[in-house]
Amino acid sequence: MAMNGIGDKFDDFMKEQGLYEEAKELASKKLLAFQLELAMKSQNLTKAYMAKKMNTSRVAIDNILNPNFNNSIETLERFASLLGKKITISLT
């Protein structure tokens, strides 16, 4: 496999170290949390409001928006739904 640039070398390094999948997963979680929070802000919705709508605590909302917290897909979909959004997952 020919190396085309530093990105290829970095990906190979991460794979060799066993870190690639973990980093990719964290990046995906951070992106989703960012998108959910951005949707809240664009609709002027607070965490307190989302907590009330989900019948939960504000701390639970903080956890939903925390990419390091292990949220269920169901919880994330419910949260997104309240924002008028839909989460899509695909296998490529």
C-alpha positions as CSV (number, residue, x, y, z in Angstrom):
1,M,0.0,0.0,0.0
2,A,1.5,3.3,-1.1
3,M,1.5,6.2,1.4
4,N,0.0,9.3,-0.2
5,G,0.5,11.7,2.6
6,I,0.7,12.2,6.4
7,G,-2.9,11.4,6.8
8,D,-2.4,7.9,5.5
9,K,0.6,7.5,7.8
10,F,-1.3,8.7,10.8
11,D,-4.2,6.4,10.1
12,D,-1.8,3.4,9.8
13,F,-0.1,4.4,13.0
14,M,-3.4,4.7,14.8
15,K,-4.4,1.2,13.5
16,E,-1.1,-0.3,14.5
17,Q,-1.5,1.1,18.0
18,G,-5.1,-0.2,18.2
19,L,-6.5,3.3,18.6
20,Y,-8.1,4.0,15.3
21,E,-11.6,2.6,16.0
22,E,-11.7,4.2,19.4
23,A,-10.7,7.6,18.1
24,K,-13.2,7.3,15.2
25,E,-16.0,6.4,17.6
26,L,-15.2,9.3,19.9
27,A,-15.1,11.7,16.9
28,S,-18.5,10.4,15.8
29,K,-20.0,10.9,19.3
30,K,-18.5,14.4,19.5
31,L,-20.0,15.3,16.2
32,L,-23.5,14.0,17.2
33,A,-23.3,15.9,20.5
34,F,-22.3,19.0,18.7
35,Q,-25.1,18.7,16.2
36,L,-27.7,18.1,18.9
37,E,-26.5,21.1,20.9
38,L,-26.5,23.2,17.8
39,A,-30.1,22.2,17.0
40,M,-31.1,23.2,20.6
41,K,-29.4,26.6,20.2
42,S,-30.9,27.3,16.8
43,Q,-34.4,26.7,18.4
44,N,-33.5,28.6,21.5
45,L,-34.1,25.6,23.7
46,T,-32.4,25.2,27.1
47,K,-31.2,22.1,28.8
48,A,-33.9,22.7,31.5
49,Y,-36.6,22.7,28.8
50,M,-35.3,19.5,27.2
51,A,-35.1,17.9,30.7
52,K,-38.8,18.8,31.3
53,K,-39.8,17.5,27.8
54,M,-37.9,14.2,28.4
55,N,-39.2,13.9,32.0
56,T,-35.7,13.7,33.3
57,S,-33.1,15.9,35.1
58,R,-30.8,18.5,33.6
59,V,-27.9,16.3,34.6
60,A,-29.3,13.6,32.4
61,I,-29.4,16.1,29.5
62,D,-25.8,17.0,30.2
63,N,-25.0,13.3,30.0
64,I,-26.8,13.0,26.6
65,L,-24.7,15.9,25.3
66,N,-21.5,14.4,26.7
67,P,-19.7,12.3,24.0
68,N,-17.9,10.4,26.7
69,F,-21.1,9.2,28.3
70,N,-22.5,5.9,27.1
71,N,-26.0,6.8,25.9
72,S,-28.3,4.4,24.2
73,I,-29.3,4.9,20.6
74,E,-32.9,5.0,21.8
75,T,-32.2,7.9,24.2
76,L,-30.3,9.9,21.5
77,E,-33.1,9.3,19.0
78,R,-35.7,10.5,21.5
79,F,-33.7,13.6,22.2
80,A,-33.2,14.3,18.5
81,S,-36.9,13.7,17.9
82,L,-37.8,16.4,20.4
83,L,-35.7,18.7,18.2
84,G,-37.5,17.7,15.1
85,K,-34.4,15.8,14.0
86,K,-33.7,12.2,13.0
87,I,-30.5,10.2,13.6
88,T,-29.5,8.0,10.8
89,I,-26.9,5.2,11.0
90,S,-25.7,3.5,7.9
91,L,-23.5,0.5,7.1
92,T,-21.1,1.1,4.3
